[in-house]
Amino acid sequence: MNNTKPYYAVIFTSTRTEDDHGYSEMAQKMEDLAKKQSGYIDFESAQGEVNISISYWESLEAIMNWKANADHLLAQQKGIKEWYTWYKVRICLVEREYDFKK
């Protein structure tokens, strides 16, 4: 990912229940669906004691449209009922980025 203009990051931090109950399949489905949304840029995630998923978007409008997507809404509801013991969402403006790669 190498955007030259400011863009947005949606940081989803969570702790999970012990049982999968189809979580892995749904997570992959949501990632695939997000990639098809207007304004989508990229996605990164890391799993551990606390899970972090970050999706990158061109605008706040693109983020609102993704949040309102019917399939995404169903996944959110299922997450609250079955998969998460806690979560937090942060929406941030990314004004600059740089990286290092060996």
URURQUI-V131651 format. One record per pair of residues at least 24 apart in sequence whose C-alpha atoms are under 8 Angstrom apart, sorted by the first residue. I is the first residue (numbers start at 1). J is the second residue. D is the distance in whole Angstrom. If there is no record, write none. Layout:
BEGIN
((I:J:D) (I:J:D))
END
This chain:
BEGIN
((1:41:8) (1:42:7) (2:97:8) (3:97:8) (4:96:8) (5:95:7) (5:96:8) (6:58:8) (6:93:7) (6:94:5) (6:95:5) (6:96:7) (7:56:7) (7:57:6) (7:58:5) (7:59:6) (7:93:6) (7:94:5) (7:95:7) (8:56:6) (8:57:5) (8:58:6) (8:59:6) (8:60:7) (8:91:7) (8:92:6) (8:93:5) (8:94:6) (9:54:6) (9:55:6) (9:56:5) (9:57:6) (9:90:8) (9:91:6) (9:92:5) (9:93:6) (9:94:7) (10:54:5) (10:55:5) (10:56:6) (10:57:8) (10:63:8) (10:89:7) (10:90:6) (10:91:5) (10:92:6) (11:52:7) (11:53:6) (11:54:5) (11:55:7) (11:89:6) (11:90:5) (11:91:6) (11:92:8) (12:52:6) (12:53:5) (12:54:6) (12:87:7) (12:88:6) (12:89:5) (12:90:7) (13:50:7) (13:51:6) (13:52:5) (13:53:6) (13:87:5) (13:88:5) (13:89:6) (14:50:6) (14:51:5) (14:52:7) (14:84:7) (14:85:8) (14:86:6) (14:87:4) (14:88:6) (15:49:7) (15:50:5) (15:51:6) (15:84:6) (15:85:6) (15:86:5) (15:87:6) (16:51:8) (16:83:6) (16:84:4) (16:85:5) (16:86:7) (17:82:7) (17:83:5) (17:84:6) (17:85:6) (19:83:8) (20:83:7) (21:82:7) (21:83:8) (23:83:7) (26:75:7) (30:72:7) (30:75:8) (34:66:7) (37:62:8) (37:66:7) (38:62:6) (39:63:8))
END
